[in-house]
Amino acid sequence: MEAIWSVPKMIKVRYPALLTYIPYVLVLMDMRYEGVKCHRYGSVDSHMLMGKKLLDAGQLADALSHFHAAVEQGPKNYMAYYRRAIVFLAMRKSKSALPDLSRAIELKPDFTSARLQRGNLHLKQGRLDEAKRDLKKLLKSNPSAEEMREAQSLLTKSDEIVRLVAQARVSFWRRDYETAAAQLNTVIETCVWDATSREIRAECFIQMEEMGKAIGDLKAASKLKSDNTQAFYQLATIYYNLGDHEMSLIEVRECLKLDPDHKHCYSHYQQAKKLKNHIQSAEELIREQRYTDAVRKYEAVMKIEPNVRHFSLLAKERMCHALVQGQQAGRAVSVCGEVLQADPENVSVLKDRAEAYVQEEEYEEAIKDYETAAKHSENDPRIKEGLKRAQRLLKESQKRDYYEILGVKRTAQKNDIMKAYRRLAQQLHPDMFQDPYKKKKAEKKFIEIALAKEVLTDPEMRTRYDQGRTP
């Protein structure tokens, strides 16, 4: 039976730092005083003895080298294979442990300890038929009381897993992904090395839009199953749709290492690579202060990938910044606004739009953006400085020069003032503008020229204004 539908979680052997060395020192003393010769050409028994002592001392790598030598020199020694399997399991190398357990059982079919370990290993891998077969044979091989209790417990657990897997399949088929994921959670608690269960649960998480959890399962599945190109492709796709082209390229390269001709992975690689190159080029143009060219490059990014929202927002965010730096404030306000509709708390864009408003002399709007940005980044010096500047400029702007607003001399007659007003009113009438931002700006200017005309065409109000008093 194929594995039922993950990352091994073997318990690490941990000792306080000092205590870790004491058993090893004792082993070395044994070597010195008992005359145990454990080099490559030592006897099988010597390697087995040293391997066991090092294993007991927690020195797994050294123990493994001795068991390697024991297997090499005693290929019929079932205990050498078994001991090496135990080390592999302690090192979380279940794939390496399984062949050794099988070889030990082949050499000694009634070896109950090895059969129990293999049955447990099959269960963790989700190979339920193989697990049951080993456990049932074990019960017929005169096991110890402890082995019998453990085998019966594992058999009961296997039956429960079979039931849960069947239920999860039905739930998945019915598109009840939340229930299927919950059922698979229980399966994976026991079958921790079952790649297929993790792949199915990852698909549930994708449908539930819990991409972080899906990534975790797919990363585990890519390690648990050899040549798992599908897992790497799915990971690349998820990262790409999250707007992370760097991680997407890392995962898709792993797919292509396994299969250079993989159609979907190669196509995805070309797309992600092209997008990355354009983004890098755009950022280089910004560093070179070639802001107009940078805007064009980010416009090309949106054409390359029009369907992934994260990349569109990234492109518009950086366009917003480049437009502000390039003194194209009117367009910057519009582009920044599109980003803030989707991400109202984007501090970088709030700061950029505030600066654009300052360039457009829309100081009240600039103050609003700076204050909103400060709520999310109160210690940002750029926000503090920008807010103070916008407040100062607003105060200065409120001292209106009505003559300058209408573009007339201070000695202008009423007829001259009315002519100037009519000319500006025609130019600045809000109905002349379609763009919402430009229309709003025109409305403000229109109110200003209307107020200037009202004050300067009324003799009493004009006199009070010229004397520096409130009209």
C-alpha positions in Angstrom: 0.0 0.0 0.0 1.3 3.4 -0.9 1.9 5.8 1.9 -1.6 7.2 2.9 -1.5 10.5 2.1 5.3 14.5 6.5 8.5 16.2 8.7 9.9 13.7 11.2 9.9 14.9 14.7 12.3 12.5 16.4 13.1 13.4 20.0 16.6 14.7 20.2 19.0 13.3 22.8 20.0 16.3 24.8 22.4 16.5 27.8 23.8 19.4 29.6 27.1 20.4 28.0 29.4 19.1 30.7 27.6 15.8 31.1 27.7 15.2 27.4 31.5 14.7 27.5 31.7 12.4 30.6 30.5 9.2 28.9 32.7 9.8 25.9 35.7 10.2 28.2 34.9 7.0 29.9 34.7 5.3 26.5 38.2 6.6 25.7 39.4 5.3 29.0 38.0 1.8 28.1 39.9 2.0 24.8 43.1 2.9 26.6 43.0 0.4 29.4 41.0 -2.5 28.0 43.0 -2.5 24.8 40.1 -2.3 22.5 41.4 -1.6 19.0 38.7 0.1 17.0 40.2 1.3 13.8 38.9 0.5 10.3 40.4 -3.0 10.3 39.4 -3.9 13.9 37.1 -6.9 14.5 33.3 -6.8 14.1 32.9 -7.3 17.8 35.3 -4.4 18.5 33.3 -2.1 16.3 30.0 -3.3 17.8 31.3 -2.7 21.3 32.6 0.8 20.5 29.5 1.7 18.5 27.2 0.7 21.4 29.2 2.7 23.9 29.3 5.8 21.7 25.6 5.4 21.0 24.9 5.2 24.7 27.1 8.3 25.2 25.0 10.2 22.6 28.0 10.4 20.1 25.8 9.5 17.1 28.2 10.3 14.2 31.1 8.4 15.8 28.8 5.5 16.7 27.6 5.4 13.1 31.1 5.1 11.7 31.7 2.0 13.8 28.5 0.4 12.8 29.3 1.1 9.1 32.6 -0.7 9.7 30.8 -3.6 11.4 28.4 -4.0 8.5 31.2 -3.8 6.0 33.2 -6.5 7.8 30.2 -8.6 8.9 27.6 -8.5 6.2 25.7 -11.4 7.8 25.7 -9.8 11.3 22.0 -8.9 11.8 22.7 -7.0 15.0 25.1 -4.7 13.1 22.3 -3.7 10.7 19.9 -3.2 13.6 22.3 -1.1 15.6 23.1 1.1 12.6 19.3 1.5 12.0 18.9 2.7 15.6 21.5 5.4 15.0 19.9 6.4 11.8 16.6 6.8 13.6 18.2 8.9 16.3 19.7 11.1 13.6 16.2 11.5 11.9 17.3 9.5 8.9 14.3 7.2 8.6 14.9 6.4 4.9 18.3 5.0 5.7 17.1 3.1 8.7 14.4 1.1 6.8 16.7 -0.9 4.6 18.9 -1.9 7.6 15.8 -3.0 9.6 14.7 -5.1 6.6 18.1 -6.6 6.2 18.2 -7.5 9.9 14.8 -9.2 9.6 15.9 -11.0 6.5 18.9 -12.4 8.3 16.9 -13.3 11.4 13.1 -13.5 10.7 12.2 -14.0 14.4 14.1 -10.8 15.4 11.2 -9.2 17.2 12.9 -5.9 18.2 13.7 -5.1 14.5 10.2 -6.1 13.4 8.7 -3.8 16.0 10.9 -1.0 14.9 10.1 -1.5 11.3 6.3 -1.8 12.0 6.5 1.5 13.9 8.5 3.1 11.1 6.0 1.9 8.5 3.2 3.4 10.6 5.0 6.8 10.8 5.5 6.7 7.0 1.8 6.0 6.5 2.4 2.5 5.1 -0.4 1.0 7.0 -0.5 -2.4 5.3 3.2 -3.0 5.8 2.9 -1.8 9.4 0.1 -4.2 10.2 1.9 -7.1 8.5 5.0 -6.6 10.6 3.0 -6.1 13.9 0.9 -9.3 13.3 3.9 -11.4 12.5 5.6 -10.0 15.7 2.7 -11.2 17.8 3.2 -14.7 16.4 6.9 -14.7 17.2 6.9 -15.1 21.0 7.6 -11.4 21.8 8.3 -10.1 25.2 5.4 -8.8 27.3 6.4 -5.3 26.6 6.8 -5.9 22.9 3.4 -7.5 22.8 1.7 -4.5 24.5 3.4 -2.0 22.2 2.5 -4.0 19.0 -1.1 -4.3 20.1 -1.2 -0.6 20.8 0.3 0.2 17.3 -2.2 -2.1 15.6 -5.1 -0.3 17.3 -3.6 3.0 16.3 -3.3 1.7 12.7 -6.9 0.8 12.5 -7.8 4.3 13.8 -5.6 5.9 11.1 -7.3 3.8 8.4 -10.7 5.1 9.5 -9.5 8.8 9.7 -7.9 8.6 6.3 -11.1 7.3 4.7 -13.1 10.1 6.4 -10.6 12.7 5.3 -10.9 11.5 1.7 -14.6 11.9 1.8 -14.4 15.3 3.4 -11.9 16.4 0.8 -14.1 15.1 -2.0 -17.0 17.1 -0.6 -14.8 20.2 -0.5 -15.1 20.4 3.2 -11.5 21.4 3.5 -11.6 22.5 7.1 -12.9 19.2 8.3 -10.5 17.3 6.0 -7.6 19.3 7.4 -8.7 18.6 11.0 -8.9 14.9 10.3 -5.5 14.9 8.7 -4.0 16.7 11.7 -4.8 13.6 13.7 -3.4 11.3 11.0 -0.1 13.3 10.8 0.3 13.3 14.6 1.0 9.6 14.2 2.2 9.3 10.6 4.7 12.1 10.9 6.7 11.0 7.9 3.8 10.5 5.5 4.4 12.8 2.5 1.0 12.2 0.9 -1.0 13.2 3.9 0.9 16.5 4.1 0.3 17.1 0.4 -3.4 16.6 0.7 -3.5 18.8 3.8 -1.5 21.5 2.0 -4.2 21.5 -0.7 -6.8 22.0 2.0 -4.8 24.9 3.4 -4.5 26.4 -0.1 -8.3 26.2 -0.6 -8.7 27.8 2.9 -6.2 30.5 1.9 -3.9 29.6 4.8 -0.7 29.8 2.7 1.8 29.8 5.5 0.5 26.4 6.7 0.4 25.1 3.1 4.1 26.1 2.7 5.0 24.2 5.8 3.4 21.0 4.6 4.8 21.2 1.1 8.3 21.9 2.3 8.1 18.7 4.5 6.7 16.7 1.6 9.5 17.8 -0.7 12.0 16.3 1.8 10.0 13.1 2.6 9.3 12.0 -1.0 12.2 11.6 -3.5 12.1 13.6 -6.7 9.0 15.5 -5.5 8.9 18.0 -8.4 5.2 18.7 -7.8 5.8 19.9 -4.3 8.6 22.3 -5.4 6.3 23.6 -8.2 3.5 24.2 -5.8 5.8 26.1 -3.5 7.1 28.2 -6.3 3.6 29.1 -7.4 2.5 30.0 -3.8 5.4 32.2 -3.2 4.9 33.9 -6.6 1.2 34.6 -5.9 2.3 36.1 -2.5 4.5 38.5 -4.3 7.8 36.8 -3.3 9.6 36.3 -6.6 12.9 35.5 -4.9 11.6 32.6 -2.9 9.6 31.5 -5.9 12.8 31.2 -8.0 14.6 29.3 -5.2 11.8 26.6 -5.1 11.4 26.3 -8.9 15.2 25.9 -9.3 14.9 22.9 -7.0 12.3 21.4 -9.3 14.5 22.0 -12.3 17.4 20.3 -10.6 15.3 17.1 -10.3 13.9 17.5 -13.9 15.5 20.1 -16.2 12.8 19.4 -18.8 9.8 19.9 -16.4 7.4 21.9 -18.5 5.6 23.8 -15.8 8.6 24.5 -13.7 10.6 25.8 -16.7 7.8 28.1 -17.8 7.4 29.4 -14.3 11.1 30.0 -14.0 11.2 32.1 -17.2 8.3 34.2 -16.0 9.6 34.8 -12.5 13.2 35.5 -13.8 11.9 38.1 -16.3 9.8 39.8 -13.6 12.8 39.8 -11.2 15.1 41.4 -13.8 12.6 44.2 -14.5 12.2 44.9 -10.8 15.9 45.0 -10.3 16.3 47.3 -13.3 13.6 49.7 -12.0 15.3 49.9 -8.6 18.6 50.6 -10.2 17.0 53.5 -12.1 15.6 54.9 -8.9 19.1 54.8 -7.3 20.4 56.6 -10.4 17.6 59.2 -9.9 16.3 58.4 -13.4 12.7 58.6 -12.1 10.8 58.8 -15.3 12.6 55.7 -16.7 11.9 53.9 -13.4 8.2 54.6 -13.7 8.2 53.2 -17.2 10.0 50.1 -16.1 7.5 49.5 -13.3 4.7 50.0 -15.8 6.3 47.2 -17.8 6.3 45.0 -14.6 2.5 45.4 -14.4 2.2 44.3 -18.1 4.5 41.3 -17.5 2.3 40.1 -14.6 -1.1 41.7 -14.6 -2.9 39.0 -12.7 -1.0 38.9 -9.4 -2.2 41.7 -7.1 0.9 41.8 -5.0 3.1 42.6 -7.9 0.7 45.3 -9.2 0.7 46.9 -5.7 4.5 46.7 -5.5 4.9 48.4 -8.9 2.4 51.2 -8.0 4.1 51.7 -4.6 7.5 52.2 -6.2 6.0 54.3 -9.0 4.4 56.5 -6.3 7.8 57.0 -4.8 9.6 57.7 -8.2 6.9 60.2 -9.2 7.3 62.2 -6.0 11.0 62.2 -6.3 10.6 63.3 -10.0 8.4 66.2 -8.9 5.4 64.8 -10.7 3.1 65.4 -7.8 -0.3 65.3 -9.5 0.2 61.9 -10.9 1.9 60.7 -7.7 -1.2 61.6 -5.7 -3.3 59.5 -8.0 -1.0 56.4 -8.0 -0.3 56.6 -4.3 -4.1 56.7 -3.7 -4.6 53.5 -5.6 -2.1 51.7 -3.3 -3.7 53.1 -0.2 -7.1 51.9 -1.2 -5.8 48.4 -1.0 -3.4 49.0 1.9 -4.5 52.0 3.9 -1.7 51.5 6.5 1.2 51.5 4.1 3.5 54.0 5.9 5.9 54.4 3.0 3.1 55.3 0.6 1.5 57.6 3.1 4.8 59.5 3.5 5.2 59.7 -0.3 1.7 61.0 -0.9 2.1 63.6 1.9 5.1 64.9 0.1 3.2 65.0 -3.1 0.5 67.0 -1.4 3.1 69.5 -0.2 4.4 69.9 -3.7 0.9 70.6 -4.8 0.4 73.1 -1.9 -2.4 70.8 -0.5 -1.0 71.2 3.0 -4.1 70.1 4.9 -4.2 66.8 3.0 -0.4 66.4 3.6 -1.0 66.9 7.3 -3.7 64.2 7.3 -1.4 61.7 5.6 1.5 62.4 7.9 -0.7 62.1 11.0 -2.1 58.7 9.7 1.5 57.5 9.1 2.5 58.6 12.6 -0.1 56.3 14.1 1.7 53.3 12.6 5.3 54.6 12.9 5.4 57.2 15.6 9.2 57.4 15.9 9.9 57.9 12.2 12.0 61.1 11.9 10.8 61.7 8.3 7.2 61.8 9.5 7.9 64.2 12.3 9.9 66.6 10.1 7.4 66.4 7.3 4.4 67.0 9.6 6.1 70.1 11.1 6.9 71.4 7.6 3.4 70.9 6.3 1.9 72.6 9.3 4.3 75.6 8.9 3.5 75.9 5.2 -0.2 75.7 5.9 0.0 78.6 8.3 2.0 80.6 5.8 -0.5 79.9 3.0 -3.4 81.1 5.0 -2.0 84.7 4.7 -3.5 85.0 1.2 -2.4 87.6 -1.3 -5.6 88.2 -3.2 -3.8 90.4 -5.8 -1.4 87.6 -6.5 -4.2 85.0 -6.6 -5.9 87.0 -9.4 -2.6 88.0 -11.0 -3.3 91.8 -10.9 -1.5 94.8 -9.5 -2.4 96.4 -6.2 -3.6 99.5 -8.2 -5.9 97.5 -10.4 -9.3 98.9 -11.1 -12.6 96.9 -10.6 -12.8 96.2 -14.4 -9.3 94.8 -14.5 -10.1 92.6 -11.4 -13.3 91.3 -13.0 -11.5 90.5 -16.3 -8.8 88.6 -14.4 -11.4 86.7 -12.4 -13.4 85.7 -15.5 -10.3 84.4 -17.3 -9.2 82.3 -14.3 -12.8 81.1 -13.6 -13.0 79.8 -17.1 -9.6 78.0 -16.8 -10.3 76.6 -13.3 -13.9 75.6 -13.5 -14.3 72.1 -11.9 -16.4 70.9 -14.9 -13.3 71.2 -17.1 -11.6 68.3 -15.2 -12.3 64.6 -15.3 -9.6 63.3 -13.0 -11.0 63.3 -9.4 -7.8 64.7 -7.9 -7.5 67.5 -10.5 -11.2 68.3 -10.1 -10.9 68.6 -6.4 -7.8 70.8 -6.7 -9.6 73.0 -9.3 -12.6 73.4 -6.9 -10.2 74.7 -4.2 -8.6 77.2 -6.6 -12.0 78.2 -7.9 -13.1 79.1 -4.3 -9.9 81.1 -3.8 -10.3 83.3 -6.9 -14.0 83.8 -6.1 -13.1 85.0 -2.6 -10.3 87.2 -3.9 -12.8 88.8 -6.4 -15.4 89.3 -3.7 -12.9 91.2 -1.5 -11.2 93.3 -4.1 -14.4 94.4 -5.9 -16.0 95.6 -2.7 -14.5 99.1 -1.8 -15.0 98.7 2.0 -13.7 95.1 2.2 -10.7 96.1 -0.1 -9.8 99.0 2.1 -9.8 96.8 5.3 -7.7 94.2 3.4 -5.2 96.7 2.2 -4.8 98.0 5.8 -4.0 94.4 7.0 -7.3 93.9 8.7 -9.8 91.1 8.2 -12.0 92.0 5.3 
